């Protein structure tokens, strides 16, 4: 069966198969291995900020956004600035809007229930993997869901391991977990720039803004301002 497309003549109807889900899980398994140290580090850091192991695990189960979760730790102080925390989470997760738009012509062909389920597990890694496959002509969105599920399982599992087993490691500084958060953000930024050279200027402007206003603004607001400046720079540079 095919569906008519406004620009490309005909477009095959996308599907969501069990075989595709397992194929996506298999394809993303090597990437999942690298999730483990970040998840353990987050579990340890979150419990050190006062969250219970159960709370930390549930945060990963339902939030499932490593970047925003790490950033949220900066707001775990009394009183909690919920408004600022929400803005930071929105700013750091805003890229999902772009990813959703890029997948729209495929994902919107699915029934609403399957569409929501698939997008609930959307992340940078399974998006990059599936987008390449879709542009090559693949019509099964199972790998998108399967890859996201596998990443989610590893993220939640490693978070729980860090939260519940952090005390067994003794002095965690000896394992270098203190720099994992920095490495995570550095890897994220490098990946953005490598995937698109045009992102270099917006990323640099966001980093510079956040660094320069770190001591001038309340906790976390330098991140929000950096995200706004970076986004505006991206828009203007794209228009130019």
Number of C-alpha atoms within 10 A of each C-alpha: 7 9 12 11 11 8 7 7 8 12 17 15 16 21 18 21 15 15 13 20 22 17 17 24 23 15 17 21 14 10 16 19 12 13 20 20 18 22 26 25 25 30 32 27 23 26 19 13 13 13 18 15 21 12 16 24 25 15 18 23 17 11 13 20 20 21 15 18 20 21 18 18 19 15 17 16 10 6 7 11 15 12 9 18 23 13 15 24 20 15 18 19 15 13 13 16 9 10 17 15 13 13 16 11 14 20 24 14 15 17 11 11 8 17 17 12 11 21 18 15 20 22 23 15 15 24 23 13 16 22 18 11 16 16 9 9 11 15 19 22 27 23 29 30 32 27 30 26 23 22 27 22 15 19 29 24 20 24 32 25 20 28 27 19 16 21 11 9 12 10 11 15 10 9 12 10 19 15 12 17 20 12 13 17 15 12 12 14 16 14 12 16 17 12 11 9 9 14 20 17 15 23 22 16 20 22 19 15 20 23 14 12 15 16 10 11 13 11 15 20 18 22 24 22 19 25 24 17 20 23 19 15 19 19 12 10 13 10 7 6
